Each structure stands twice: as C-alpha cells, then as structure tokens.
C-alpha cells in the first residue's frame, strides 16, 4: 500500500537516522576492524611459549577470549540496567536525556582508547567495555523513538534508512582512519601504534558530533501518569511490571522475542568475532580484514532496503525465516573456508543478510508491539533480549574456542542457535496467521 509521509515527518526521521550515522562508527572501527586488529597485534608475543596469552590483573587468559568475555560482561550490565532505566525514562518522559548520557559515556570511552598501548592493557580493556555499555545503552532509547516518529506502514523503510545511514557514515570515517593506518608515512607518523589510537579518538568525536542532530530534533517526550505514593525507582518498576503483563498477553510478540533471542545469538556473535576469526584462522593481514568488513558494510546498505521491500510483498516473518536459513548456510560454509577469496565471498553474503536481519528485526518488533506511550519500556525488552543473546553467544563462542583451541568449532556451534531461532519464527508465523495479524504475515 502506497503511503504519503509529510515533509516534516521525513525531516524528523532523517534526523533520527543521523544517530546511526554517528554511532555506527563505533561498531565498525571499534568492534569490527581497527580495534580487533590492533588489539591482537599488541597482545600477541611470538617469542612467548603461548603467543596469544595475556596477563589481565594477574590472570593468564587468551587474548581473544578476554575480548569476548569483556563484551559479554558489558552487554550483561546493559541487560540488567536497561529495563529499569527505560521504565524510569518513560515515567519521567525523558528518554532523550538517558540516550544522551549513554552516548557521551561511550564516545568519551572511545576517545580514552587513544591512550591504550601494550603497557596499559587493563585500561584499554576497561575502556573497551565502557564504550560497549555506552553504545548499547544509547540504542535502547534510540530504538524506542521508532514507533513515535513513523506510522506502522513506514517502519520497515525508516528502520532500513537508519541502518543504511549507519553503514554509509561509518564507512566514511573508516576510510579517513585507513588513510592514517595504511599510509602513516604520508603524514610523517613514525609510531606504529599512533594511527589506530588516533582512529579510536576520531570515533568518539565523530559519534558525539553527529549525535547533536538527533539530540536537537527528537521530541523530549511526555511524562506518564504520576504515582506520588512511589519514589522514582519504584515507579520505574511499576511501569516495567505493566509492560511485562502486556507482553505476556501478546502471544505473537512473545514468541517473536524468543525467536529473536536465539537467532541474535548467532548474528551478533558473527558480527563481533568476524575479524578475529579471519586473523587467527586464516592469517589475514589487517588490510585484508578491513577490506572484508568494508565489503560487509557496503553490501549491507542494499541488504537493508532489499529486505524492507521483500517484507512489503511477503511479510516480515516469512522474510526473516528465509534470512535465518541463509545464515545457517553461512555457518556451514564458514567452517570449511581456507582462502582469502572464500572469506570475501562469505563476507558479501553476510553483508546482504546482516543489514536485512537487523533492520527487519527492529521494525517487526515495532509493528507487533501495541500502541503505547511506554515505548522505551517496550523496547527495553527487545534490547535486553538482544544483549542477553550476545552475552550467551559470545560466552559460548569464547568457551568453545578455549576448550577446543579452534574458532571454527565455535562458528559451527552457532548453526544450532540459528536453527532454533528459525523454528520458533515459524511458530510465530503460524500464531500470527491464526490471529490474522496482517502487518506481520501479509
């Protein structure tokens, strides 16, 4: 069905999407490309008996396992905090204030990574974790704006627009960073650690700078009905309990969240561990890893829009089931690859389905949730589901590598998560058909 969106609404939607433009640089540079390559380089000692082992506050641990565990802990913190904070934000009508707080926390931590060298491993790991908390925490409140700024029929498009802006913005900054990383002599740089550390600083500044656009345009929000008999914390729990009761009474939404949990364990882990896999299992050079991630980012722009268009014809849940099946094939193929070209091929396919599954997952949830002013509280369930999935996915990925000594076995194990997620998605589709929820299954 064709719809007409007012120019003022489109302007607000573009301002909202600009947050993705700014914060996605963190996801690309810090979690996917330059930071993982830099981290492995400064924490690997070829002359040591165990080259990839580091000492973290006196504890001996594999470098990539430490990285996985740090991210897991960061996401666990957000999973515990976001339901409470989002409920308080809905109650007080100030979710933009919380979005701004986590943005500055994450961006300033990225800036602090400028001082991360091999002599300050503990500092680097702590700031790495804080940056992840800031990034994930801000997304709870950012995502909650989607149902406020776009009517249901536009949410697939607007969600895809946000991810597309994110991919484009992050690639632009990535290219700037690459100029310093790959051609340091052009700028008279002799310290090999300076270019990547400068990249971390630029990410923080880029994130803060572009975030000012949505901060200036997004609505402040209206406080909900006040309950003076409670303090602010208990009121937050009151709102959370109210939302939880609504979720329990919505079988399609509840089932969809279960499916989202399982397939997110696979998707998010692949995103966060792809660079480390290429470096350790295929011995790819930094330039090859960065090329791979750029392929993923660029293809993902098209993927987000393609999946939005497909959902208009086949329905969100059907398209998501198809995408999950492709992810299962990716896991099987990734277990067998040994060459750079094979890695590039799989990166292209990952990019196509990565942008689509992230964008469509968010818009599907926004369609299934009821009309409500508790948008932050409702989206906290979505974000908690994703963060707990990341915690368990990364932990399982790191644990399997730790036990077997191979990341290939970890990749193969992700297939199970996708299979379970796909099966539950099919169940959600059957329930939606029974309840005649056309927005999800048409």
C-alpha positions in Angstrom: 0.0 0.0 0.0 1.4 3.4 -1.0 1.5 6.0 1.7 2.4 9.7 1.8 4.6 10.9 4.6 4.6 14.6 5.4 7.8 16.5 4.8 8.1 17.5 8.5 7.9 13.8 9.5 10.5 12.8 6.9 12.8 15.5 8.2 12.4 14.2 11.8 13.0 10.6 10.5 16.3 11.7 8.8 17.4 13.4 12.0 16.7 10.2 13.9 18.7 8.2 11.3 21.6 10.5 11.7 22.3 9.0 15.1 23.0 5.7 13.3 25.3 7.7 11.0 27.3 8.8 14.0 27.3 5.8 16.4 27.8 3.1 13.8 31.5 4.3 13.5 31.9 2.6 16.9 30.5 -0.6 15.6 32.8 -0.6 12.6 36.1 0.7 13.9 36.0 -0.5 17.5 34.2 -3.8 17.4 34.8 -5.0 13.8 38.0 -3.7 12.2 40.8 -1.5 13.5 40.5 -2.2 17.3 40.4 -6.0 16.9 43.4 -6.0 14.6 45.3 -3.5 16.8 44.4 -5.5 20.0 45.6 -8.8 18.6 48.8 -7.2 17.3 49.8 -5.6 20.6 48.7 -8.6 22.7 50.5 -11.3 20.7 54.1 -12.2 21.5 55.5 -14.7 19.0 58.5 -15.3 21.3 56.4 -16.5 24.2 55.5 -20.1 24.8 51.8 -19.2 24.3 51.9 -16.3 21.9 48.2 -15.2 22.3 48.1 -15.3 26.1 47.9 -12.1 28.2 48.0 -11.2 31.8 44.9 -9.3 33.0 45.2 -8.2 36.6 47.4 -11.3 37.2 45.1 -13.7 35.4 46.5 -15.6 32.4 44.0 -15.8 29.5 43.8 -16.0 25.7 43.6 -12.5 24.2 40.5 -13.1 22.1 38.7 -14.9 24.9 39.4 -11.9 27.2 37.9 -9.7 24.5 34.8 -11.9 24.2 34.3 -12.0 27.9 34.7 -8.2 28.2 31.9 -7.6 25.7 29.8 -10.3 27.4 30.1 -8.5 30.7 29.3 -5.1 29.1 26.1 -6.5 27.5 25.1 -8.2 30.7 25.3 -4.8 32.5 23.0 -3.2 29.9 20.7 -6.2 30.1 20.3 -5.6 33.9 20.1 -1.8 33.8 18.1 -1.0 30.7 14.6 -2.3 31.8 14.9 -0.2 35.0 16.3 2.9 33.3 13.9 2.7 30.3 10.9 2.4 32.7 12.0 5.4 34.6 12.6 7.3 31.3 9.0 6.5 30.2 7.6 7.5 33.6 9.5 10.8 33.6 9.2 11.4 29.8 13.0 12.0 29.5 14.4 9.1 27.4 16.4 11.6 25.3 18.3 12.5 28.5 19.3 8.9 29.0 20.2 8.5 25.3 22.5 11.5 25.6 24.1 10.1 28.8 25.0 6.8 27.3 26.2 8.5 24.1 28.7 10.6 26.0 29.8 7.6 28.1 30.5 5.5 25.0 32.0 8.3 22.9 34.4 9.5 25.7 35.5 5.9 26.4 36.4 5.6 22.7 38.4 8.9 23.0 40.1 7.4 26.0 41.3 4.4 24.0 43.8 6.8 22.4 46.0 6.0 25.4 45.6 2.2 25.0 49.0 0.6 24.5 50.5 -2.8 25.4 51.7 -1.3 28.7 48.1 -0.3 29.7 46.2 -3.5 28.8 43.9 -3.2 31.8 43.0 0.4 31.0 42.3 -0.5 27.4 40.0 -3.4 28.2 38.1 -1.4 30.8 37.5 1.5 28.4 36.6 -1.1 25.7 33.9 -2.4 28.0 32.6 1.0 29.0 32.4 2.0 25.3 30.2 -1.1 24.6 27.9 -0.2 27.6 27.5 3.4 26.2 26.8 2.2 22.7 24.3 -0.5 23.7 22.7 1.7 26.4 22.1 4.6 23.9 20.4 2.2 21.4 17.7 1.2 23.9 16.4 4.8 23.9 17.2 5.4 20.2 15.2 2.4 19.1 12.3 3.4 21.3 11.8 6.5 19.1 10.9 4.4 16.0 7.2 3.9 16.8 6.9 7.6 17.8 8.4 9.1 14.6 7.0 6.6 12.0 3.5 5.1 11.4 3.3 1.4 11.2 3.3 1.2 7.4 6.6 3.3 7.3 8.6 1.5 9.9 10.3 -1.0 7.7 11.5 1.8 5.5 12.5 4.1 8.3 14.3 1.3 10.2 16.2 0.4 7.0 17.0 4.1 6.5 18.6 4.2 9.9 20.8 1.2 9.2 21.7 2.5 5.8 22.8 5.8 7.2 24.8 4.0 9.8 26.6 1.9 7.2 27.4 4.9 5.0 28.5 7.2 7.8 30.7 4.5 9.4 32.4 3.7 6.0 33.2 7.4 5.5 35.0 7.6 8.9 36.6 4.2 8.3 38.2 5.4 5.1 39.6 8.5 6.9 41.0 6.2 9.5 42.5 3.9 6.9 44.5 6.8 5.4 46.4 7.1 8.7 46.6 3.3 9.4 47.8 2.2 5.9 49.8 5.3 4.9 51.3 6.7 8.1 54.5 7.9 6.4 52.4 10.3 4.3 51.6 12.2 7.5 55.0 11.9 9.0 53.9 9.3 11.6 56.7 7.0 12.8 54.9 5.4 15.8 53.1 2.4 14.5 50.5 2.5 17.4 49.5 6.1 16.7 47.2 5.7 13.7 44.9 3.1 15.3 44.8 5.1 18.5 44.0 8.2 16.6 41.2 6.3 14.9 39.7 5.5 18.3 39.8 9.2 19.2 38.1 10.1 15.9 35.3 7.6 16.5 34.5 9.3 19.8 34.5 12.8 18.3 32.5 11.7 15.2 29.9 10.0 17.4 29.4 13.0 19.7 29.4 15.4 16.8 26.7 13.8 14.7 24.6 12.9 17.7 23.8 16.6 18.1 21.5 16.5 15.2 19.0 13.9 16.7 19.5 15.5 20.1 18.3 18.8 18.7 15.4 17.4 16.7 13.9 14.4 18.6 11.0 15.2 21.0 11.7 15.3 24.7 8.7 13.0 25.5 5.8 13.4 27.8 5.7 12.0 31.4 3.2 9.3 32.2 0.6 9.5 34.8 2.4 10.2 38.1 2.2 8.0 41.2 3.3 10.1 44.2 2.9 7.1 46.5 6.1 5.7 45.0 9.7 7.0 44.5 11.3 7.3 41.1 12.8 3.8 41.3 9.6 2.0 42.4 7.7 3.9 39.7 10.2 2.6 37.2 9.5 -0.9 38.3 5.7 -0.2 38.3 6.0 0.7 34.6 8.1 -2.3 33.8 5.6 -4.6 35.5 2.8 -3.1 33.5 4.7 -3.6 30.2 5.6 -7.2 31.2 2.0 -8.0 31.8 1.1 -6.7 28.3 3.9 -8.8 26.7 2.6 -11.9 28.4 -0.8 -11.4 26.8 0.5 -11.0 23.3 1.4 -14.5 22.0 2.9 -13.4 18.7 5.1 -10.7 20.2 6.2 -13.1 23.0 7.0 -15.9 20.5 8.8 -13.5 18.2 11.0 -12.3 21.1 12.0 -15.9 21.8 13.0 -16.4 18.1 14.8 -13.1 18.1 16.8 -14.2 21.1 18.1 -17.4 19.5 19.0 -16.1 16.1 20.6 -13.0 17.6 23.0 -15.2 19.5 24.3 -16.2 16.1 24.0 -12.9 14.2 25.6 -10.7 16.8 28.4 -13.1 17.6 29.3 -13.4 13.9 29.5 -9.6 13.7 31.7 -9.2 16.7 34.0 -12.2 16.0 34.4 -12.0 12.3 37.7 -10.0 12.3 39.2 -12.2 15.0 38.2 -15.3 13.0 39.9 -14.0 9.9 43.1 -13.0 11.7 43.5 -16.3 13.7 42.1 -19.0 11.4 43.1 -17.6 8.0 46.1 -15.4 9.0 44.6 -12.5 7.1 46.5 -9.2 7.2 45.0 -6.1 8.6 44.3 -4.6 5.2 42.5 -7.8 4.1 40.4 -7.8 7.3 39.4 -4.2 6.8 38.6 -4.9 3.1 36.3 -7.7 4.3 34.5 -5.6 6.8 34.0 -2.8 4.2 32.5 -5.3 1.8 30.1 -6.3 4.5 29.2 -2.7 5.3 28.6 -1.6 1.7 26.5 -4.7 0.8 24.5 -4.3 4.0 23.2 -0.9 2.7 21.5 -2.7 -0.2 20.5 -5.6 2.1 18.6 -3.4 4.5 16.5 -1.9 1.7 16.0 -5.2 -0.2 14.6 -6.9 2.9 12.3 -3.9 3.6 10.9 -4.3 0.0 10.6 -8.0 0.3 8.7 -7.6 3.6 6.1 -5.5 1.8 5.4 -8.4 -0.6 5.9 -11.5 1.6 5.5 -10.2 5.2 8.1 -9.7 7.8 8.1 -13.1 9.5 8.4 -15.0 6.2 11.3 -12.9 5.1 13.0 -13.3 8.5 12.7 -17.1 8.2 14.3 -17.1 4.8 17.2 -14.9 6.1 17.8 -17.2 9.0 18.1 -20.2 6.6 20.7 -18.2 4.7 22.6 -17.7 8.0 22.6 -21.4 8.6 24.3 -21.9 5.2 26.8 -19.2 6.1 27.8 -21.1 9.3 28.3 -24.4 7.4 30.4 -22.7 4.7 32.5 -20.6 7.1 33.6 -23.9 8.8 35.1 -25.1 5.6 36.8 -21.9 4.2 40.6 -21.6 4.0 41.4 -18.9 1.4 41.1 -15.1 1.3 38.7 -15.3 -1.7 36.4 -17.6 0.1 36.4 -15.2 3.1 35.5 -12.3 0.7 32.6 -14.4 -0.8 31.2 -15.2 2.6 31.6 -11.6 3.7 29.4 -10.5 0.7 26.6 -12.9 1.7 26.9 -11.9 5.4 26.6 -8.2 4.4 23.5 -8.9 2.4 21.7 -10.6 5.2 23.2 -8.7 8.1 21.7 -5.3 7.2 18.4 -7.0 6.4 18.0 -9.1 9.5 18.9 -6.2 11.9 16.6 -3.7 10.2 13.7 -6.0 9.7 14.0 -7.4 13.3 13.7 -3.9 14.7 10.7 -2.8 12.5 8.9 -6.2 13.1 9.1 -5.7 16.8 7.8 -2.1 16.5 4.8 -3.4 14.4 4.0 -6.2 16.9 4.0 -4.0 20.0 0.8 -2.2 20.9 0.0 1.5 20.6 1.6 2.8 23.8 3.5 5.7 25.4 5.7 3.2 27.1 8.0 2.9 24.0 11.3 2.9 25.9 10.0 0.2 28.3 8.7 -1.9 25.4 12.0 -1.6 23.5 13.9 -2.4 26.6 12.5 -6.0 26.3 13.8 -6.0 22.7 17.2 -4.7 23.7 17.5 -6.9 26.8 16.7 -10.0 24.6 19.4 -9.0 22.2 22.0 -8.2 24.9 21.4 -11.4 26.8 21.7 -13.3 23.5 25.0 -11.6 22.8 26.3 -12.4 26.3 25.5 -16.1 25.9 26.6 -16.2 22.3 29.9 -14.6 22.9 30.5 -16.6 26.0 29.7 -19.8 24.2 31.9 -18.8 21.3 34.8 -18.0 23.5 34.3 -21.1 25.7 34.3 -23.5 22.7 37.4 -21.9 21.3 39.0 -22.1 24.8 38.1 -25.8 25.1 38.8 -27.0 21.5 41.5 -24.5 20.5 39.7 -23.6 17.3 37.3 -20.8 16.4 36.0 -23.0 13.5 34.2 -25.2 16.1 32.7 -22.1 17.6 31.4 -20.9 14.3 29.8 -24.3 13.6 28.1 -24.2 17.0 26.3 -21.0 16.0 24.3 -23.1 13.5 22.3 -24.5 16.4 21.2 -21.1 17.5 20.0 -20.1 14.0 18.1 -23.4 13.7 16.3 -22.9 16.9 15.5 -19.3 16.1 14.2 -20.3 12.6 11.9 -23.0 14.1 10.4 -20.5 16.6 10.0 -17.9 13.9 7.9 -20.4 12.0 5.8 -21.0 15.2 5.3 -17.2 15.5 4.2 -17.1 11.8 1.6 -19.8 12.5 0.3 -17.9 15.5 0.1 -14.7 13.6 -1.9 -16.4 10.8 -4.3 -17.7 13.4 -4.7 -14.2 14.9 -4.8 -12.7 11.4 -2.0 -10.2 12.1 -1.6 -8.9 8.5 1.1 -6.4 9.3 3.5 -9.3 10.0 2.4 -12.0 7.6 0.9 -10.4 4.5 
